[in-house]
Amino acid sequence: MDAVAMFPLGSVLFPYTPLVLRVFEPRYLMMLGRLLDESDPEFGVVLIERGLEAGGGDERSSVGTMARIIQVEAGAEDLYVVAVGGERITVDAWREDDPHPVADVSTMPALTWDEALEPVHREAQRVVRRVATLASTLGEGRWDPQSELSEDPVESSWQLAAIAPLGEYDRFRLLNSTSLGGLLRALIDLCLDEEPVLIARAADAREQDDDPEP
């Protein structure tokens, strides 16, 4: 790939999943202005490992996802952008900001489906939806736990990763998966590790609700 406009964020973007942004920094407004002159505008998203989204000076991960812009709406002093995750990328080198971040990137191999993965795919869907439903009762859900998934098994596997109530470090580990089976098995394991934590927190919340007021 040639040099790509980049948008470091405090969250991981998975392939085949939506991204909604409110853009207000002048450097990123300029970036969008340039991109919208293109026939198929897209930019790269990487996780900020340390630092803040606004202002610069952040430390960025070297693996991310391309985001294709599908809708832009103008506000009074900002833009609302809807994009969807595409290919995974690795950052080969960061260029000088122009004024937004720019990087030379390479595409990562796409994960491939094998019919033998059908049982683990079904199990991942069952576990993720169950644990995500539990998280939603605590007000921590990212997506509706019952969100409709793509009929394509590769796409739906990434969408399950997005639904799963996991921290950004675990989500970044999933983004680095080298096989679809590895992604699905790691997703199941991470959700099963998170489930007892959520159950304990839900029990604590119920106890607090049941305590009589002094």
C-alpha positions in Angstrom: 0.0 0.0 0.0 1.0 3.6 -0.5 1.1 6.0 2.5 -2.3 5.9 4.3 -4.0 8.5 6.4 -4.2 7.2 10.0 -6.6 7.8 12.9 -5.2 6.4 16.1 -8.0 5.6 18.6 -8.4 4.4 22.2 -10.3 1.3 20.9 -9.8 -1.6 18.5 -11.6 -1.7 15.2 -12.3 -5.2 13.9 -13.0 -6.1 10.2 -16.6 -6.1 9.1 -17.7 -4.0 12.1 -19.0 -0.4 12.2 -17.1 2.6 13.5 -18.8 5.9 14.5 -16.6 9.0 15.1 -17.2 12.6 16.0 -14.3 14.4 14.4 -13.5 17.9 15.7 -9.7 18.3 15.7 -8.5 20.5 12.8 -5.9 18.0 11.6 -8.5 15.2 11.3 -11.1 17.5 9.7 -8.4 18.3 7.1 -7.8 14.6 6.7 -11.5 13.9 6.0 -11.6 16.8 3.6 -8.9 15.2 1.6 -10.3 11.7 1.8 -13.8 12.8 0.7 -12.3 13.9 -2.7 -11.5 10.2 -3.3 -13.9 7.8 -4.9 -13.6 5.2 -2.1 -12.3 7.0 0.9 -10.7 5.0 3.7 -8.2 5.5 6.5 -6.3 3.3 8.9 -7.2 2.8 12.6 -4.7 1.7 15.2 -5.0 1.4 18.9 -3.4 4.0 21.1 -1.3 2.1 23.6 -0.4 5.1 25.7 -1.7 8.7 25.6 -4.9 10.4 24.5 -6.8 10.5 21.3 -6.8 14.3 21.1 -3.7 16.5 21.0 -1.0 14.0 19.7 2.0 12.6 21.5 0.5 9.2 21.7 2.2 5.8 21.4 0.5 3.6 18.8 0.2 -0.1 18.1 1.7 -1.5 14.9 -1.4 -3.5 13.9 -4.7 -2.0 12.9 -7.6 -2.1 10.4 -8.6 -0.1 7.4 -11.9 1.8 7.8 -14.0 2.6 4.7 -16.1 5.7 5.0 -19.8 5.1 4.2 -21.5 8.2 5.7 -20.5 11.7 6.8 -22.8 14.3 8.5 -21.8 17.9 9.3 -22.3 19.4 12.7 -21.8 23.0 13.7 -18.1 22.6 14.3 -17.5 18.9 13.7 -18.2 16.0 11.5 -19.9 12.7 12.3 -18.4 9.8 10.4 -19.7 6.2 9.9 -17.2 3.8 8.6 -16.8 0.0 8.4 -13.7 -2.1 9.2 -12.0 -3.7 6.2 -8.5 -5.3 5.8 -6.2 -5.7 8.7 -2.9 -3.8 8.3 0.6 -3.6 9.9 2.4 -0.3 10.1 5.7 -0.5 8.4 6.8 3.1 9.2 5.2 6.3 10.5 5.8 9.3 8.3 5.8 12.9 9.5 2.3 14.2 10.3 0.7 16.0 7.4 -0.9 17.4 9.7 -2.6 14.2 10.7 -0.8 10.9 11.2 0.3 9.1 8.0 1.9 5.7 7.7 3.3 3.2 5.2 1.3 0.0 5.8 1.0 -3.6 4.6 -2.1 -5.7 4.5 -2.3 -8.8 6.7 -3.5 -12.1 5.3 -7.3 -12.5 5.5 -8.6 -15.3 7.8 -10.2 -18.2 5.9 -13.1 -20.5 6.7 -13.1 -24.2 7.0 -16.3 -26.2 7.4 -14.6 -28.1 10.3 -14.8 -24.9 12.3 -18.6 -24.9 12.3 -19.0 -26.4 15.9 -16.5 -23.9 17.4 -18.2 -21.1 15.5 -21.6 -22.1 17.0 -20.0 -22.4 20.5 -18.4 -19.0 20.2 -21.7 -17.4 19.2 -23.5 -19.1 22.2 -20.8 -18.1 24.7 -20.3 -14.5 23.4 -24.1 -13.8 23.4 -24.5 -15.2 26.9 -21.6 -13.2 28.4 -22.5 -10.1 26.5 -26.0 -10.3 27.8 -24.6 -10.5 31.3 -22.4 -7.4 30.7 -25.4 -5.5 29.3 -27.3 -6.0 32.6 -24.4 -4.1 34.2 -24.5 -1.3 31.6 -21.3 -2.4 30.0 -22.4 -3.7 26.6 -20.8 -2.3 23.5 -23.4 -3.7 21.1 -26.8 -5.3 21.6 -26.0 -8.9 22.6 -28.5 -10.1 20.1 -27.2 -8.1 17.2 -27.8 -9.8 13.9 -24.6 -11.3 12.4 -23.5 -11.7 8.8 -24.3 -15.0 7.1 -20.6 -15.1 6.1 -18.8 -17.1 8.8 -15.6 -15.1 8.6 -17.4 -11.8 8.8 -19.6 -13.0 11.7 -16.6 -14.2 13.6 -15.1 -10.7 13.6 -18.5 -9.3 14.6 -18.7 -11.7 17.5 -15.3 -10.4 18.6 -16.8 -6.9 18.6 -19.8 -7.9 20.6 -17.7 -9.7 23.3 -17.4 -7.6 26.5 -13.6 -7.5 26.6 -11.0 -4.9 27.4 -8.9 -3.3 24.6 -5.8 -5.4 25.4 -7.8 -8.6 24.8 -9.5 -7.2 21.8 -6.0 -6.3 20.4 -4.9 -9.9 20.9 -7.9 -11.1 18.9 -7.1 -8.6 16.1 -3.7 -10.3 15.8 -5.2 -13.8 15.2 -3.4 -15.8 12.5 -6.2 -18.2 11.9 -10.0 -18.2 12.2 -9.9 -21.2 14.5 -7.5 -19.4 16.7 -9.7 -16.3 16.8 -12.8 -18.3 17.7 -11.1 -20.4 20.4 -9.4 -17.4 22.0 -12.7 -15.5 21.9 -14.4 -18.4 23.8 -11.6 -18.6 26.3 -11.5 -14.9 27.0 -15.3 -14.7 27.4 -15.3 -17.7 29.8 -12.6 -16.0 31.8 -14.6 -12.8 32.0 -17.9 -14.5 32.9 -17.3 -15.2 36.6 -16.0 -11.7 37.1 -19.3 -10.3 35.7 -21.3 -12.8 37.7 -19.6 -11.6 40.9 -20.1 -8.0 40.0 -23.8 -8.6 39.2 -24.2 -10.3 42.6 -22.6 -7.4 44.4 -24.9 -5.0 42.6 -27.9 -7.0 43.7 -26.7 -7.1 47.3 -26.3 -3.3 47.3 -29.8 -2.9 45.8 -31.2 -5.2 48.6 -29.5 -3.4 51.5 -32.0 -1.4 53.4 -31.5 2.4 53.6 -30.1 3.6 56.9 
